[in-house]
Amino acid sequence: DLIERRMCQIAEHTAAAFGCSAKFEFHRNYPPTVNHAREAQLLRGVMRELVGEANTLEFEPAMTAEDFSYFLLEKPGAYFVIGNGDGSHRIGGHGMGPCTLHNPNYDFNDALIAPGAALWVRLAERLLAAT
């Protein structure tokens, strides 16, 4: 809300400084992706059990759009990533180092299949035990 309000003020005042007027439109395409505290705490605990404290990292908030934000508006949950390693798993010809999603050189790290599956199983067990 603050960003929208300030951007409108900047546009209007800049235009006014030049003897003009401005029409400002701000389109909100995606809501912010905000984890629910209880679910994030559960997830963090399970991740620490499975991969250890050193491998359970917090990541900085980002100004990116994420479809999962719509799910979080409907049900409590937590968005997370399992990482993809340092890139040493990548086949030749795809560049060096890690590579994130939505990149033509992306190569999923198959070594993450087992720990990723174990994470989902453990989360399901914990959630079912709590009901």
Secondary structure, 3 states (H helix, E strand, C coil): CHHHHHHHHHHHHHHHHCCCCCCCCCCCCCCCCCCCHHHHHHHHHHHHHHHCHHHCCCCCCCCCCCCHHHHHHHCCCCCCCCCCCCCCCCCCCCCCCCCCCCCCCCCCCHHHHHHHHHHHHHHHHHHHHCC
